[in-house]
Amino acid sequence: MKAVFRFISFVLLAAAVGVGVLDSVRSVSTSSVDLLSVQDVWAKIFPASPAMAEGLVAHYIHPEAWRWVEIALSAVPAFALLLALSLLCWMVGYRKRRVVGRFSA
C-alpha cells in the first residue's frame, strides 16, 4: 500500500512540475505573472463536474455557499495544491530505513 502512495506522490509531483512549466511559459509570453488556478484546471479536465458540484452544494448546503468555494478555488494556484497533495501522499507512503548493524535493537 505504501508503494501505491509513493507512486501517486510521484504522479502528482510530475503534474505539479508540468503545471509550473505551463505557468512559466504563459507568464513569459504575457510579460506578467499568470498562474492557473485550481478552478481553471478543474474546469479544463472535467468540464461538466463544476456545474454538478455547484448544484450539489446549492442543494445540500446553501445556494450562496458555492460562492465561497468558488472564491477559494480561484485563489489557490494549481501547482501549489498539486505539490501539497504530493507531499501528503509521500508522507503517507514514507517508510523508515531499517538500521542494520551492530547496535540495532
VOKE-841051 format. One record per atom (N, C-alpha, C): residue number from 1; residue in one letter; atom name; x, y, z. Coordinates in Angstrom, 3 decimals. Layout:
VOKE-841051
+------+------+------+----------+----------+----------+
: resi : resn : name :        u :        v :        w :
+------+------+------+----------+----------+----------+
:  NUM :    A :   CA :        X :        Y :        Z :
...
+------+------+------+----------+----------+----------+
//
This chain:
VOKE-841051
+------+------+------+----------+----------+----------+
: resi : resn : name :        u :        v :        w :
+------+------+------+----------+----------+----------+
:    1 :    M :    N :    0.817 :   -1.191 :    0.000 :
:    1 :    M :   CA :    0.000 :    0.000 :    0.000 :
:    1 :    M :    C :    0.865 :    1.261 :    0.000 :
:    2 :    K :    N :    1.997 :    1.186 :    0.696 :
:    2 :    K :   CA :    2.878 :    2.342 :    0.731 :
:    2 :    K :    C :    3.448 :    2.645 :   -0.650 :
:    3 :    A :    N :    3.674 :    1.610 :   -1.440 :
:    3 :    A :   CA :    4.193 :    1.819 :   -2.790 :
:    3 :    A :    C :    3.177 :    2.548 :   -3.661 :
:    4 :    V :    N :    1.900 :    2.284 :   -3.445 :
:    4 :    V :   CA :    0.846 :    2.961 :   -4.207 :
:    4 :    V :    C :    0.862 :    4.454 :   -3.889 :
:    5 :    F :    N :    0.976 :    4.782 :   -2.596 :
:    5 :    F :   CA :    1.011 :    6.193 :   -2.216 :
:    5 :    F :    C :    2.269 :    6.884 :   -2.730 :
:    6 :    R :    N :    3.383 :    6.182 :   -2.753 :
:    6 :    R :   CA :    4.598 :    6.782 :   -3.303 :
:    6 :    R :    C :    4.470 :    6.999 :   -4.808 :
:    7 :    F :    N :    3.814 :    6.087 :   -5.505 :
:    7 :    F :   CA :    3.592 :    6.266 :   -6.936 :
:    7 :    F :    C :    2.640 :    7.432 :   -7.203 :
:    8 :    I :    N :    1.567 :    7.530 :   -6.418 :
:    8 :    I :   CA :    0.639 :    8.657 :   -6.560 :
:    8 :    I :    C :    1.364 :    9.965 :   -6.282 :
:    9 :    S :    N :    2.246 :    9.965 :   -5.288 :
:    9 :    S :   CA :    3.034 :   11.147 :   -4.975 :
:    9 :    S :    C :    3.908 :   11.545 :   -6.165 :
:   10 :    F :    N :    4.519 :   10.569 :   -6.809 :
:   10 :    F :   CA :    5.344 :   10.854 :   -7.979 :
:   10 :    F :    C :    4.517 :   11.434 :   -9.124 :
:   11 :    V :    N :    3.341 :   10.862 :   -9.354 :
:   11 :    V :   CA :    2.468 :   11.358 :  -10.430 :
:   11 :    V :    C :    2.027 :   12.796 :  -10.138 :
:   12 :    L :    N :    1.645 :   13.071 :   -8.892 :
:   12 :    L :   CA :    1.240 :   14.426 :   -8.527 :
:   12 :    L :    C :    2.404 :   15.409 :   -8.633 :
:   13 :    L :    N :    3.599 :   14.960 :   -8.263 :
:   13 :    L :   CA :    4.770 :   15.817 :   -8.395 :
:   13 :    L :    C :    5.068 :   16.124 :   -9.860 :
:   14 :    A :    N :    4.947 :   15.115 :  -10.716 :
:   14 :    A :   CA :    5.159 :   15.339 :  -12.150 :
:   14 :    A :    C :    4.107 :   16.286 :  -12.711 :
:   15 :    A :    N :    2.856 :   16.152 :  -12.263 :
:   15 :    A :   CA :    1.797 :   17.061 :  -12.706 :
:   15 :    A :    C :    2.068 :   18.481 :  -12.221 :
:   16 :    A :    N :    2.557 :   18.630 :  -10.989 :
:   16 :    A :   CA :    2.878 :   19.959 :  -10.463 :
:   16 :    A :    C :    4.003 :   20.617 :  -11.257 :
:   17 :    V :    N :    4.999 :   19.829 :  -11.638 :
:   17 :    V :   CA :    6.085 :   20.370 :  -12.457 :
:   17 :    V :    C :    5.559 :   20.766 :  -13.832 :
:   18 :    G :    N :    4.699 :   19.954 :  -14.398 :
:   18 :    G :   CA :    4.109 :   20.287 :  -15.703 :
:   18 :    G :    C :    3.282 :   21.562 :  -15.649 :
:   19 :    V :    N :    2.466 :   21.708 :  -14.620 :
:   19 :    V :   CA :    1.666 :   22.931 :  -14.484 :
:   19 :    V :    C :    2.571 :   24.128 :  -14.219 :
:   20 :    G :    N :    3.636 :   23.925 :  -13.456 :
:   20 :    G :   CA :    4.583 :   25.009 :  -13.211 :
:   20 :    G :    C :    5.282 :   25.463 :  -14.482 :
:   21 :    V :    N :    5.660 :   24.509 :  -15.337 :
:   21 :    V :   CA :    6.274 :   24.868 :  -16.618 :
:   21 :    V :    C :    5.273 :   25.605 :  -17.496 :
:   22 :    L :    N :    4.032 :   25.132 :  -17.524 :
:   22 :    L :   CA :    2.995 :   25.814 :  -18.297 :
:   22 :    L :    C :    2.771 :   27.242 :  -17.774 :
:   23 :    D :    N :    2.744 :   27.398 :  -16.453 :
:   23 :    D :   CA :    2.596 :   28.733 :  -15.866 :
:   23 :    D :    C :    3.763 :   29.641 :  -16.228 :
:   24 :    S :    N :    4.972 :   29.106 :  -16.203 :
:   24 :    S :   CA :    6.127 :   29.938 :  -16.529 :
:   24 :    S :    C :    6.130 :   30.338 :  -18.002 :
:   25 :    V :    N :    5.738 :   29.446 :  -18.886 :
:   25 :    V :   CA :    5.674 :   29.790 :  -20.311 :
:   25 :    V :    C :    4.610 :   30.855 :  -20.549 :
:   26 :    R :    N :    3.450 :   30.689 :  -19.904 :
:   26 :    R :   CA :    2.390 :   31.697 :  -20.047 :
:   26 :    R :    C :    2.808 :   33.038 :  -19.456 :
:   27 :    S :    N :    3.539 :   33.007 :  -18.347 :
:   27 :    S :   CA :    3.983 :   34.252 :  -17.727 :
:   27 :    S :    C :    5.003 :   34.983 :  -18.597 :
:   28 :    V :    N :    5.895 :   34.234 :  -19.222 :
:   28 :    V :   CA :    6.884 :   34.865 :  -20.097 :
:   28 :    V :    C :    6.215 :   35.428 :  -21.346 :
:   29 :    S :    N :    5.251 :   34.706 :  -21.879 :
:   29 :    S :   CA :    4.614 :   35.164 :  -23.114 :
:   29 :    S :    C :    3.719 :   36.386 :  -22.891 :
:   30 :    T :    N :    3.154 :   36.536 :  -21.690 :
:   30 :    T :   CA :    2.300 :   37.697 :  -21.419 :
:   30 :    T :    C :    3.032 :   38.814 :  -20.691 :
:   31 :    S :    N :    4.280 :   38.599 :  -20.319 :
:   31 :    S :   CA :    5.103 :   39.568 :  -19.592 :
:   31 :    S :    C :    4.483 :   39.978 :  -18.260 :
:   32 :    S :    N :    3.757 :   39.075 :  -17.645 :
:   32 :    S :   CA :    3.216 :   39.286 :  -16.310 :
:   32 :    S :    C :    3.016 :   37.915 :  -15.667 :
:   33 :    V :    N :    2.839 :   37.925 :  -14.361 :
:   33 :    V :   CA :    2.652 :   36.655 :  -13.661 :
:   33 :    V :    C :    1.265 :   36.107 :  -13.983 :
:   34 :    D :    N :    1.227 :   34.907 :  -14.518 :
:   34 :    D :   CA :   -0.028 :   34.295 :  -14.940 :
:   34 :    D :    C :   -0.045 :   32.857 :  -14.428 :
:   35 :    L :    N :   -0.816 :   32.613 :  -13.366 :
:   35 :    L :   CA :   -0.877 :   31.292 :  -12.753 :
:   35 :    L :    C :   -2.247 :   30.672 :  -12.981 :
:   36 :    L :    N :   -2.259 :   29.380 :  -13.251 :
:   36 :    L :   CA :   -3.517 :   28.649 :  -13.366 :
:   36 :    L :    C :   -4.073 :   28.398 :  -11.972 :
:   37 :    S :    N :   -5.343 :   28.661 :  -11.792 :
:   37 :    S :   CA :   -5.966 :   28.363 :  -10.509 :
:   37 :    S :    C :   -6.528 :   26.943 :  -10.541 :
:   38 :    V :    N :   -6.867 :   26.451 :   -9.370 :
:   38 :    V :   CA :   -7.442 :   25.110 :   -9.268 :
:   38 :    V :    C :   -8.766 :   25.059 :  -10.018 :
:   39 :    Q :    N :   -9.511 :   26.137 :   -9.959 :
:   39 :    Q :   CA :  -10.801 :   26.194 :  -10.640 :
:   39 :    Q :    C :  -10.630 :   26.073 :  -12.157 :
:   40 :    D :    N :   -9.623 :   26.745 :  -12.714 :
:   40 :    D :   CA :   -9.376 :   26.667 :  -14.157 :
:   40 :    D :    C :   -8.978 :   25.256 :  -14.587 :
:   41 :    V :    N :   -8.102 :   24.637 :  -13.827 :
:   41 :    V :   CA :   -7.645 :   23.290 :  -14.165 :
:   41 :    V :    C :   -8.794 :   22.294 :  -14.042 :
:   42 :    W :    N :   -9.601 :   22.447 :  -13.000 :
:   42 :    W :   CA :  -10.746 :   21.561 :  -12.792 :
:   42 :    W :    C :  -11.739 :   21.687 :  -13.944 :
:   43 :    A :    N :  -11.979 :   22.915 :  -14.390 :
:   43 :    A :   CA :  -12.927 :   23.122 :  -15.491 :
:   43 :    A :    C :  -12.381 :   22.598 :  -16.815 :
:   44 :    K :    N :  -11.057 :   22.608 :  -16.985 :
:   44 :    K :   CA :  -10.477 :   22.099 :  -18.230 :
:   44 :    K :    C :  -10.436 :   20.577 :  -18.265 :
:   45 :    I :    N :  -10.175 :   19.949 :  -17.126 :
:   45 :    I :   CA :  -10.052 :   18.496 :  -17.106 :
:   45 :    I :    C :  -11.415 :   17.818 :  -17.093 :
:   46 :    F :    N :  -12.317 :   18.292 :  -16.226 :
:   46 :    F :   CA :  -13.664 :   17.732 :  -16.111 :
:   46 :    F :    C :  -14.681 :   18.847 :  -16.336 :
:   47 :    P :    N :  -15.069 :   19.142 :  -17.575 :
:   47 :    P :   CA :  -15.898 :   20.314 :  -17.862 :
:   47 :    P :    C :  -17.289 :   20.294 :  -17.223 :
:   48 :    A :    N :  -17.894 :   19.144 :  -17.033 :
:   48 :    A :   CA :  -19.263 :   19.098 :  -16.515 :
:   48 :    A :    C :  -19.323 :   19.069 :  -14.991 :
:   49 :    S :    N :  -18.240 :   18.688 :  -14.337 :
:   49 :    S :   CA :  -18.304 :   18.491 :  -12.892 :
:   49 :    S :    C :  -18.415 :   19.776 :  -12.063 :
:   50 :    P :    N :  -17.866 :   20.935 :  -12.466 :
:   50 :    P :   CA :  -18.098 :   22.128 :  -11.637 :
:   50 :    P :    C :  -19.575 :   22.510 :  -11.541 :
:   51 :    A :    N :  -20.319 :   22.367 :  -12.618 :
:   51 :    A :   CA :  -21.752 :   22.669 :  -12.566 :
:   51 :    A :    C :  -22.490 :   21.661 :  -11.685 :
:   52 :    M :    N :  -22.068 :   20.400 :  -11.748 :
:   52 :    M :   CA :  -22.690 :   19.390 :  -10.901 :
:   52 :    M :    C :  -22.369 :   19.654 :   -9.428 :
:   53 :    A :    N :  -21.129 :   20.015 :   -9.138 :
:   53 :    A :   CA :  -20.750 :   20.323 :   -7.759 :
:   53 :    A :    C :  -21.478 :   21.551 :   -7.247 :
:   54 :    E :    N :  -21.662 :   22.532 :   -8.108 :
:   54 :    E :   CA :  -22.403 :   23.733 :   -7.713 :
:   54 :    E :    C :  -23.849 :   23.380 :   -7.349 :
:   55 :    G :    N :  -24.466 :   22.527 :   -8.133 :
:   55 :    G :   CA :  -25.825 :   22.092 :   -7.840 :
:   55 :    G :    C :  -25.922 :   21.315 :   -6.533 :
:   56 :    L :    N :  -24.938 :   20.443 :   -6.288 :
:   56 :    L :   CA :  -24.942 :   19.676 :   -5.044 :
:   56 :    L :    C :  -24.759 :   20.569 :   -3.827 :
:   57 :    V :    N :  -23.816 :   21.514 :   -3.918 :
:   57 :    V :   CA :  -23.589 :   22.425 :   -2.796 :
:   57 :    V :    C :  -24.808 :   23.303 :   -2.567 :
:   58 :    A :    N :  -25.412 :   23.789 :   -3.646 :
:   58 :    A :   CA :  -26.601 :   24.636 :   -3.505 :
:   58 :    A :    C :  -27.767 :   23.858 :   -2.915 :
:   59 :    H :    N :  -27.881 :   22.590 :   -3.246 :
:   59 :    H :   CA :  -28.999 :   21.787 :   -2.746 :
:   59 :    H :    C :  -28.798 :   21.356 :   -1.295 :
:   60 :    Y :    N :  -27.621 :   20.860 :   -0.976 :
:   60 :    Y :   CA :  -27.405 :   20.269 :    0.338 :
:   60 :    Y :    C :  -26.897 :   21.253 :    1.386 :
:   61 :    I :    N :  -26.219 :   22.323 :    0.996 :
:   61 :    I :   CA :  -25.672 :   23.251 :    1.986 :
:   61 :    I :    C :  -26.460 :   24.555 :    1.962 :
:   62 :    H :    N :  -26.205 :   25.379 :    0.956 :
:   62 :    H :   CA :  -26.901 :   26.661 :    0.820 :
:   62 :    H :    C :  -26.581 :   27.192 :   -0.576 :
:   63 :    P :    N :  -27.527 :   27.881 :   -1.205 :
:   63 :    P :   CA :  -27.249 :   28.393 :   -2.549 :
:   63 :    P :    C :  -26.072 :   29.371 :   -2.610 :
:   64 :    E :    N :  -25.811 :   30.108 :   -1.541 :
:   64 :    E :   CA :  -24.700 :   31.057 :   -1.542 :
:   64 :    E :    C :  -23.370 :   30.426 :   -1.128 :
:   65 :    A :    N :  -23.383 :   29.185 :   -0.667 :
:   65 :    A :   CA :  -22.155 :   28.536 :   -0.206 :
:   65 :    A :    C :  -21.191 :   28.271 :   -1.359 :
:   66 :    W :    N :  -21.732 :   28.075 :   -2.548 :
:   66 :    W :   CA :  -20.856 :   27.798 :   -3.685 :
:   66 :    W :    C :  -19.946 :   28.982 :   -3.989 :
:   67 :    R :    N :  -20.416 :   30.190 :   -3.715 :
:   67 :    R :   CA :  -19.606 :   31.372 :   -3.968 :
:   67 :    R :    C :  -18.327 :   31.340 :   -3.133 :
:   68 :    W :    N :  -18.424 :   30.889 :   -1.883 :
:   68 :    W :   CA :  -17.244 :   30.779 :   -1.019 :
:   68 :    W :    C :  -16.279 :   29.716 :   -1.548 :
:   69 :    V :    N :  -16.829 :   28.614 :   -1.994 :
:   69 :    V :   CA :  -15.995 :   27.550 :   -2.560 :
:   69 :    V :    C :  -15.314 :   28.044 :   -3.832 :
:   70 :    E :    N :  -16.048 :   28.765 :   -4.659 :
:   70 :    E :   CA :  -15.506 :   29.284 :   -5.907 :
:   70 :    E :    C :  -14.385 :   30.294 :   -5.651 :
:   71 :    I :    N :  -14.552 :   31.137 :   -4.651 :
:   71 :    I :   CA :  -13.504 :   32.103 :   -4.303 :
:   71 :    I :    C :  -12.252 :   31.373 :   -3.824 :
:   72 :    A :    N :  -12.433 :   30.343 :   -3.004 :
:   72 :    A :   CA :  -11.286 :   29.585 :   -2.501 :
:   72 :    A :    C :  -10.569 :   28.849 :   -3.626 :
:   73 :    L :    N :  -11.325 :   28.267 :   -4.554 :
:   73 :    L :   CA :  -10.704 :   27.530 :   -5.656 :
:   73 :    L :    C :   -9.989 :   28.445 :   -6.634 :
:   74 :    S :    N :  -10.471 :   29.666 :   -6.801 :
:   74 :    S :   CA :   -9.813 :   30.571 :   -7.734 :
:   74 :    S :    C :   -8.602 :   31.255 :   -7.109 :
:   75 :    A :    N :   -8.469 :   31.203 :   -5.786 :
:   75 :    A :   CA :   -7.347 :   31.858 :   -5.121 :
:   75 :    A :    C :   -6.108 :   30.964 :   -5.018 :
:   76 :    V :    N :   -6.293 :   29.655 :   -5.105 :
:   76 :    V :   CA :   -5.183 :   28.723 :   -4.914 :
:   76 :    V :    C :   -4.575 :   28.356 :   -6.266 :
:   77 :    P :    N :   -3.252 :   28.558 :   -6.432 :
:   77 :    P :   CA :   -2.614 :   28.109 :   -7.678 :
:   77 :    P :    C :   -2.607 :   26.584 :   -7.764 :
:   78 :    A :    N :   -2.768 :   26.080 :   -8.968 :
:   78 :    A :   CA :   -2.873 :   24.634 :   -9.169 :
:   78 :    A :    C :   -1.584 :   23.917 :   -8.810 :
:   79 :    F :    N :   -0.436 :   24.520 :   -9.125 :
:   79 :    F :   CA :    0.818 :   23.838 :   -8.824 :
:   79 :    F :    C :    1.012 :   23.711 :   -7.312 :
:   80 :    A :    N :    0.551 :   24.686 :   -6.538 :
:   80 :    A :   CA :    0.702 :   24.626 :   -5.086 :
:   80 :    A :    C :   -0.160 :   23.511 :   -4.493 :
:   81 :    L :    N :   -1.371 :   23.356 :   -4.971 :
:   81 :    L :   CA :   -2.232 :   22.276 :   -4.489 :
:   81 :    L :    C :   -1.655 :   20.911 :   -4.864 :
:   82 :    L :    N :   -1.157 :   20.787 :   -6.079 :
:   82 :    L :   CA :   -0.567 :   19.515 :   -6.505 :
:   82 :    L :    C :    0.680 :   19.180 :   -5.690 :
:   83 :    L :    N :    1.502 :   20.190 :   -5.381 :
:   83 :    L :   CA :    2.678 :   19.945 :   -4.546 :
:   83 :    L :    C :    2.279 :   19.535 :   -3.138 :
:   84 :    A :    N :    1.258 :   20.171 :   -2.585 :
:   84 :    A :   CA :    0.802 :   19.821 :   -1.239 :
:   84 :    A :    C :    0.243 :   18.393 :   -1.208 :
:   85 :    L :    N :   -0.540 :   18.026 :   -2.215 :
:   85 :    L :   CA :   -1.072 :   16.660 :   -2.270 :
:   85 :    L :    C :    0.041 :   15.642 :   -2.467 :
:   86 :    S :    N :    1.048 :   16.004 :   -3.252 :
:   86 :    S :   CA :    2.186 :   15.121 :   -3.448 :
:   86 :    S :    C :    2.938 :   14.903 :   -2.144 :
:   87 :    L :    N :    3.128 :   15.970 :   -1.384 :
:   87 :    L :   CA :    3.796 :   15.848 :   -0.095 :
:   87 :    L :    C :    3.001 :   14.975 :    0.865 :
:   88 :    L :    N :    1.689 :   15.161 :    0.902 :
:   88 :    L :   CA :    0.863 :   14.340 :    1.790 :
:   88 :    L :    C :    0.922 :   12.865 :    1.412 :
:   89 :    C :    N :    0.866 :   12.569 :    0.129 :
:   89 :    C :   CA :    0.951 :   11.168 :   -0.310 :
:   89 :    C :    C :    2.329 :   10.585 :   -0.007 :
:   90 :    W :    N :    3.374 :   11.400 :   -0.148 :
:   90 :    W :   CA :    4.714 :   10.918 :    0.171 :
:   90 :    W :    C :    4.834 :   10.630 :    1.663 :
:   91 :    M :    N :    4.233 :   11.492 :    2.494 :
:   91 :    M :   CA :    4.291 :   11.277 :    3.942 :
:   91 :    M :    C :    3.531 :   10.014 :    4.344 :
:   92 :    V :    N :    2.412 :    9.731 :    3.678 :
:   92 :    V :   CA :    1.666 :    8.508 :    3.976 :
:   92 :    V :    C :    2.468 :    7.284 :    3.544 :
:   93 :    G :    N :    3.137 :    7.369 :    2.419 :
:   93 :    G :   CA :    3.890 :    6.235 :    1.904 :
:   93 :    G :    C :    5.320 :    6.148 :    2.383 :
:   94 :    Y :    N :    5.726 :    7.018 :    3.303 :
:   94 :    Y :   CA :    7.111 :    7.032 :    3.776 :
:   94 :    Y :    C :    7.387 :    5.814 :    4.639 :
:   95 :    R :    N :    8.569 :    5.275 :    4.484 :
:   95 :    R :   CA :    8.996 :    4.198 :    5.377 :
:   95 :    R :    C :   10.430 :    4.471 :    5.817 :
:   96 :    K :    N :   10.669 :    4.240 :    7.070 :
:   96 :    K :   CA :   11.999 :    4.480 :    7.613 :
:   96 :    K :    C :   12.963 :    3.385 :    7.168 :
:   97 :    R :    N :   14.192 :    3.777 :    7.040 :
:   97 :    R :   CA :   15.232 :    2.791 :    6.737 :
:   97 :    R :    C :   15.509 :    1.980 :    7.995 :
:   98 :    R :    N :   15.617 :    0.705 :    7.837 :
:   98 :    R :   CA :   15.932 :   -0.142 :    8.976 :
:   98 :    R :    C :   17.428 :   -0.072 :    9.251 :
:   99 :    V :    N :   17.709 :    0.085 :   10.514 :
:   99 :    V :   CA :   19.110 :    0.142 :   10.914 :
:   99 :    V :    C :   19.616 :   -1.288 :   11.025 :
:  100 :    V :    N :   20.615 :   -1.580 :   10.234 :
:  100 :    V :   CA :   21.208 :   -2.898 :   10.264 :
:  100 :    V :    C :   22.651 :   -2.722 :   10.685 :
:  101 :    G :    N :   22.974 :   -3.362 :   11.749 :
:  101 :    G :   CA :   24.347 :   -3.235 :   12.203 :
:  101 :    G :    C :   24.499 :   -3.767 :   13.610 :
:  102 :    R :    N :   25.563 :   -3.374 :   14.205 :
:  102 :    R :   CA :   25.948 :   -3.900 :   15.492 :
:  102 :    R :    C :   25.039 :   -3.408 :   16.611 :
:  103 :    F :    N :   24.595 :   -2.163 :   16.522 :
:  103 :    F :   CA :   23.867 :   -1.590 :   17.633 :
:  103 :    F :    C :   22.353 :   -1.487 :   17.371 :
:  104 :    S :    N :   21.836 :   -2.223 :   16.441 :
:  104 :    S :   CA :   20.395 :   -2.176 :   16.169 :
:  104 :    S :    C :   19.652 :   -2.969 :   17.232 :
:  105 :    A :    N :   18.477 :   -2.506 :   17.548 :
:  105 :    A :   CA :   17.703 :   -3.150 :   18.606 :
:  105 :    A :    C :   16.810 :   -4.240 :   18.079 :
+------+------+------+----------+----------+----------+
//
